[in-house]
Amino acid sequence: MKSQKHTSLKDIARELGVSIPTVSRALKDSPEISRELCAKAKELAKEMNYRPNPFALSLRKNAPRIIGVVVPDIVTHFFSSILNGIENMAIRNGYFVIITTSHESYENEKRNIENLVNMRVEGIIACLSQETTDYSHLTALKDINMPLILFDRVCLTDQFSSVVADGEHSAQIATQHLLDNGSKRIAFIGGANHLDIVKKRKHGYLEALRSNHIPIEKELVVCRKIDYEEGKIATETLLSLPNPPDAILAMNDTLAFAAIEVIKSHDLHIPDDIAIIGYTDEQHANYIEPKLSAISHQTYKMGETACQLLIEQTKGNKTIKQVIVPTQLQVRESSIRKR
């Protein structure tokens, strides 16, 4: 006997031509949704034999307070430390955390947010995937009064509160450090240009060059993707220039580690031939040879702050806040040339 396909909120949303969060609220008679749409959604749900997610119902019955989180990955120390901060702050305030990963995919990110809404979370904390350039799935959350806090990779800061590091200032400090230690031609390796963190860190790098009256050379700026293999390609591109750089500012440690591998494969020495500074300061920055100078983030504090902002919103505080968490340049062997 062929089993009948389970009708989901997505099926109803498709029929009505609205978003899944809107259908979810309509079925609960939310005052934010028109009476007409509420009636249509209920009628269609009955016709399609829709039954609510039993997991969501069980959660509702036991009434835990749930926060949803969407991160690009949970492998790096950067994101795991932020998640630690989120979860500890949530627990202290009586919340349970559901963590989902987008794996840097826009479609995964969108689906995760839809699933969290269907599970009746009280709010969502998210870091955008590298692919995300369409923010309609985020603005849809405003239509159903679902609190959303963004961190690290953010967007629509006029609509959503966010927690970020001081990307522009830190990149300027890192570039100045390289200049002060004898570097003349500093390259920048970044991710996709649409990402807010790439824009800000690149801007800080460029500002440092401008303030030192150093001409900006476009070929020294390579922005591809935040990915190890892409970082290797970017570094090969820089080293193949007729006049290659003598220093690199990599906008995160994944790109920095990729650059180090390529530099060593060319029998070049760090920092004497090419100095390098990374970002986010992963734990193993201390374990590689030479030890990596890096911009260190207060990742745990970023997580705590994002969760605190979300809890405030779930309690009715709708003030939009942009929190900048200070960073610090950790100077190690990779950026100090022998005099």
C-alpha positions in Angstrom: 0.0 0.0 0.0 1.4 3.4 -1.0 1.8 5.7 1.9 0.2 9.1 1.7 2.5 12.0 1.6 2.5 14.1 4.7 1.3 17.6 4.1 3.6 20.3 5.4 3.4 24.0 6.0 5.5 24.4 2.9 2.7 22.7 0.8 0.1 25.1 2.2 2.4 28.1 1.7 2.9 27.1 -1.9 -0.8 26.9 -2.6 -1.5 30.3 -1.0 1.5 32.0 -2.5 2.9 33.2 0.9 5.8 32.3 3.1 5.9 29.4 5.5 6.2 31.7 8.6 3.1 33.5 7.4 1.1 30.3 7.1 2.4 29.2 10.6 1.0 32.4 12.1 -2.2 32.3 10.1 -3.0 28.8 11.5 -2.6 30.2 15.0 -4.9 33.2 14.4 -2.0 35.7 14.8 -3.3 39.3 15.0 -0.5 40.3 12.5 -2.2 38.2 9.8 -5.4 39.2 8.1 -8.7 37.4 9.1 -9.2 36.5 5.5 -5.8 34.8 5.1 -6.3 33.0 8.5 -9.6 31.6 7.3 -8.1 30.5 3.9 -5.1 28.9 5.6 -7.3 26.9 8.0 -9.7 25.8 5.2 -6.8 24.7 3.0 -5.1 22.9 5.9 -8.3 20.9 6.5 -8.7 20.1 2.8 -5.0 18.9 2.6 -5.3 16.9 5.8 -2.5 18.9 7.4 -1.3 17.7 10.8 1.1 19.8 12.8 4.6 18.6 13.4 4.4 16.2 16.4 7.9 17.2 17.5 6.8 20.8 17.6 3.7 19.8 19.5 5.6 17.9 22.1 7.9 20.8 22.6 4.9 23.1 23.0 3.3 20.7 25.5 6.4 20.6 27.7 6.8 24.3 27.2 10.6 24.8 27.1 11.7 28.2 25.9 13.7 27.5 22.7 16.2 29.7 20.7 17.2 28.6 17.2 20.7 29.2 15.8 22.0 29.1 12.3 25.8 29.0 11.7 27.8 28.3 8.5 29.7 25.5 10.3 30.5 24.1 13.7 34.0 22.8 12.9 36.1 26.0 13.4 37.0 27.2 16.9 35.5 30.6 15.9 32.0 29.3 15.5 32.2 26.7 18.3 33.3 29.4 20.8 30.5 31.7 19.7 28.0 28.8 20.1 29.4 28.2 23.6 28.7 31.8 24.5 25.2 31.6 23.1 24.3 28.4 24.8 25.6 29.4 28.3 23.8 32.7 28.2 20.6 30.9 27.1 20.9 28.3 29.8 21.3 31.0 32.5 18.1 32.5 31.3 16.1 29.3 31.1 16.3 28.7 27.3 17.2 25.6 25.3 19.2 26.1 22.1 18.7 24.2 18.8 21.8 24.6 16.5 21.6 24.2 12.8 24.3 24.6 10.1 24.0 26.0 6.6 27.3 24.6 5.4 27.8 27.9 3.6 24.6 27.2 1.5 21.9 29.8 1.0 19.3 27.1 0.4 20.3 25.3 3.6 20.2 28.5 5.5 16.7 29.3 4.2 15.4 25.8 5.0 16.9 25.9 8.5 15.2 29.1 9.3 11.9 27.7 8.0 12.3 24.6 10.1 13.1 26.7 13.2 10.0 28.8 12.7 7.9 25.6 12.3 9.3 24.3 15.6 8.0 27.5 17.3 11.3 28.9 18.5 11.0 32.2 20.3 13.8 33.8 18.3 16.7 33.1 16.0 20.4 34.0 16.0 22.1 33.7 12.6 25.4 34.2 10.7 24.9 34.4 7.0 26.3 31.8 4.6 28.8 33.0 2.0 26.2 32.4 -0.7 23.5 34.6 0.8 22.7 37.7 -1.2 18.9 37.5 -1.1 17.5 38.5 2.3 13.8 37.9 1.8 13.8 34.9 4.1 15.0 37.2 6.9 12.7 40.1 6.2 9.8 37.5 6.3 10.6 37.0 9.9 9.7 40.6 10.6 6.2 39.9 9.2 5.6 37.3 11.8 7.3 39.2 14.7 10.0 36.6 15.0 13.1 38.2 16.7 16.3 37.8 14.7 19.8 38.7 15.8 22.7 38.5 13.2 26.3 38.1 14.1 29.7 38.3 12.3 28.3 38.2 8.7 25.4 40.6 8.8 23.0 42.5 6.6 20.1 45.0 6.8 21.5 46.6 9.9 18.6 49.2 9.8 16.2 46.3 10.4 18.0 43.8 12.6 20.3 44.0 15.6 23.8 42.6 15.1 27.0 41.7 16.9 30.2 42.1 15.0 33.9 42.5 15.5 35.6 45.8 14.7 36.7 44.7 11.2 37.6 48.0 9.7 39.8 49.2 12.7 41.4 45.9 13.2 42.5 45.5 9.6 43.9 49.0 9.7 45.9 48.1 12.8 47.2 44.9 11.3 48.2 46.6 8.0 50.0 49.3 9.9 51.9 46.7 12.0 53.1 45.1 8.7 54.2 48.5 7.4 56.0 49.4 10.7 57.9 46.1 10.5 59.3 46.8 7.0 56.7 45.5 4.6 56.4 47.6 1.4 53.9 45.7 -0.7 51.1 44.3 1.3 48.4 42.1 -0.3 44.9 41.4 1.0 43.2 38.0 0.6 39.5 38.1 1.3 36.2 36.3 0.7 33.3 37.3 -1.6 32.9 41.1 -1.9 29.2 41.1 -1.0 30.0 40.0 2.6 29.9 42.8 5.1 33.0 41.5 6.9 35.0 41.4 3.7 34.0 45.0 2.8 35.0 46.3 6.3 38.3 44.5 6.6 39.3 45.4 3.0 38.4 49.0 3.7 40.5 49.1 6.8 43.5 47.6 4.9 43.0 50.3 2.1 42.7 53.1 4.7 46.1 52.1 6.2 47.7 52.2 2.8 46.2 55.6 2.1 47.2 57.1 5.4 50.8 56.0 4.7 50.6 57.5 1.1 51.1 54.1 -0.5 49.6 53.6 -3.9 46.7 51.1 -4.0 47.4 48.3 -6.5 44.3 46.3 -7.5 46.3 43.2 -8.3 47.3 43.0 -4.6 43.7 42.5 -3.6 42.3 39.1 -4.2 38.8 38.4 -2.9 37.4 35.0 -3.9 35.8 32.8 -1.2 36.5 31.9 2.4 37.8 28.5 1.7 41.2 26.7 2.1 41.6 25.7 -1.6 40.4 29.2 -2.7 43.0 30.7 -0.4 45.7 28.6 -2.0 44.6 29.8 -5.5 44.6 33.4 -4.3 48.1 33.1 -2.9 49.4 31.4 -6.1 47.9 34.4 -8.0 49.8 36.9 -5.9 53.1 35.0 -6.0 52.9 34.8 -9.8 52.9 38.6 -10.1 56.0 40.2 -11.8 56.4 42.1 -8.5 54.9 39.8 -5.8 53.9 41.1 -2.3 56.3 41.0 0.7 53.4 40.7 3.1 49.8 39.3 3.2 46.8 40.2 5.4 44.4 37.3 5.2 40.9 38.0 6.3 40.6 34.8 8.3 42.9 32.0 9.5 41.7 29.5 7.0 42.9 31.7 4.2 46.1 32.5 6.2 46.9 28.8 6.7 46.3 28.2 3.0 48.7 31.1 2.2 51.4 29.7 4.5 51.2 26.3 2.7 51.7 27.9 -0.7 54.4 30.3 0.5 56.4 27.4 1.9 55.9 25.3 -1.3 57.7 28.1 -3.2 60.7 27.8 -0.8 60.0 31.2 0.6 60.5 32.0 4.3 58.0 33.6 6.7 58.4 36.4 7.7 61.7 37.3 6.0 60.4 36.8 2.4 56.7 37.3 3.1 55.2 38.4 6.4 51.6 37.3 7.2 48.8 38.1 9.6 45.6 36.1 9.9 42.2 36.7 11.5 40.0 35.2 14.2 43.0 33.6 15.9 42.1 29.9 15.8 43.8 27.9 18.6 46.2 26.3 16.2 47.7 29.7 15.2 50.0 29.0 18.1 51.0 25.5 16.9 52.1 26.2 13.3 55.6 27.2 12.2 56.2 30.0 12.4 53.5 31.0 15.0 50.8 33.1 13.3 50.2 36.7 14.1 46.4 37.3 14.1 43.6 39.5 15.0 42.0 37.8 18.0 38.2 38.0 18.4 36.3 37.8 21.7 34.2 35.0 20.2 32.6 33.8 23.5 31.6 37.4 24.3 30.1 37.8 20.8 27.9 34.7 21.4 26.9 35.9 24.9 26.0 39.4 23.5 24.0 38.0 20.6 22.0 35.8 22.9 21.4 38.6 25.4 20.1 40.9 22.6 17.7 38.1 21.5 16.4 37.5 25.0 15.7 41.2 25.3 13.7 41.1 22.1 11.7 38.1 23.2 10.7 40.2 26.3 9.5 43.0 24.1 12.5 45.3 23.6 12.4 46.0 19.9 15.2 48.5 19.9 17.7 47.8 17.0 21.2 47.7 18.3 24.6 47.3 16.6 27.2 46.0 19.0 30.9 46.1 18.0 33.1 43.8 20.1 36.7 44.9 20.2 39.5 42.8 18.8 43.2 42.7 19.5 46.3 42.1 17.4 48.3 39.1 18.7 51.8 39.6 17.4 53.8 36.4 17.0 56.6 35.2 14.7 54.9 35.4 11.3 54.9 39.2 11.1 58.2 40.3 12.7 61.2 40.4 10.4 64.6 39.9 11.9 66.4 43.2 11.9 
